């Protein structure tokens, strides 16, 4: 009888601990970038094709900037690339107003880029559409602002 009560108590404590952990996990806030073209890139491109556990989910993944949190924008804008060849060629992660000198754009527009350093992104069989690539190009060309709509939203529909 004592063994049954002890087992029941252990099971109950385990369930209670699991429920408490789930509640804490659910309460953790998620990042939502400001409304505008960058938000659409973050939500419809980075989150679904880049900020994955096996790619750029967080800072330091595979030696790269993370693309899945509130630091994404600041790491993209005008930072040197982690790729030595791209850095030597004068590319920045994103150079506002200049898609041709933005390593992000070179990686996603691989076939048409003069800078084919590393490998085309995204990897793992994921592909961006021509419209998604054009949306990113328009955003960079318009100065890559963190908020405000500067790229043709119909490209992502």
N, C-alpha and C positions, 0 to 999 in steps of 0.2 A: 504494500500500500504506500509506504514512504517513497519507494522507488518511482511509482507512478506519479505522485505529487511532485517529486523533484524533477522528473522528466517534463511534466506539464509546465512547471515553473520555468525551466530552461527554454522550452519552446515559446512560451509567452514572452519572455525577456528578449529572445531573438527577434520575434515579430515586432515588438515594441521598438527595438533598436533600428530595425529595417525601415519602419514607418517614419521614425524621427529623421533618419538619413534622407529619405525621399523628400520629406517636407523641406529640409534645409537645401537640398539640391534644387527643388522647384522654386524656392524663394530667391535664388541667385539671379540678379538682373542680367539681361543680355543687352549688348550694345546696339543702338539704332542710330545711324548717322543722320545728319541734318537732311531735310527735304531737298531734293534736287537731283541733278544728273549723277553726282557721286553716289548718292544713296541708291540709285538704280543700279549702278555698276557694282556696288558692294553687295546689294541684295540679290541681284539676278545673275551676276557673273562670278564675283569672288566667292560668295557663300556656296554656290552650287558647283563651281569648277576649280577653284583654287584653294580655298580655306578648308581643305580636307585633312584628316589626320595624317595621311601619307604624303602631304605636300606642304602647304604654307598655312597650316592652322594657327600656329602661334610663333612668336618671335624666337628665332634660333633654330627652327625646324630646318634641317638640312643646310644650315648656315645661311638661311635666307630670312628676310623680313616676314613676319606673320601678316596674313591678310584676313584675319578674322576677329579683330577687336578694335577698341577705341584708338589704338595707336597706328592703325593702318594708314590713315591719311598722312599723318606727319612723317611716317617712314617712306611713303611714296614720293612726296614732293621734294624735288631737288636734292635727293640723297644720292651719293655715289652708289653705283651698282656693286654687289658683292662679286660679280664676275670680273676677273682681272682684265680680260680682253675688252669688255665693254667699258670698264673704267678707263683703260688706256686710250680707247677711242673717243673719250669725252662724253659718254652717255650718262645720263642721270636716270634714276628709277623712273621718274616722270619729270620731264622738263616742260613746265607750263608754257603753252603757246608753240611748242615744237615737237610734234609727234615723231619726226624723223630722228630726233636726239633723245627719245624716251625709250629706255630699255624695255619697259612694260609693253609698249606698242611693238617693238621689234620682236619680242617673244611671241606675241599673239598673232602677228601678221607675218609670220616666218617666211613664207614663200616670196613675198614681195619686199622683204627687208634686205638692206645692204649689210646688216649686222646679224649674222647667224652664229651667235656664240652660245655654247651650251646646247640645249635642245628646245624644240618648239614647245610652247605651253598652250593649253594645259596638256599634261601627259596622261598616260593610263587609258587611252581610248576615248577620253573626253574631248569634245570639239566645241569651239565657239563658232557661231554662225557668222557669215559675212556681215550681217546687220549688227551683231554684237561688237564685232571688231570695228566697224564704222562708228558705232556709238562712242566707243572708247577714244577713237581718233578725234571725233568732233569735240569731246569733252577736253582732251589735252589741248587741241588747237585753240579752244576758247579760253585757255588759261588754267584749266583744271581746278575750278573753284570747288570748295568744300560744300557750298550750298548754292541753290539756285539752279534752274533748268537752262542749260546751254547747248544741249545736244537734242537731236530729234527723237522724242520719246516714242514715236510710232515705230522706230527701228526695233524696239524691244517687245513689241506686242505679238 
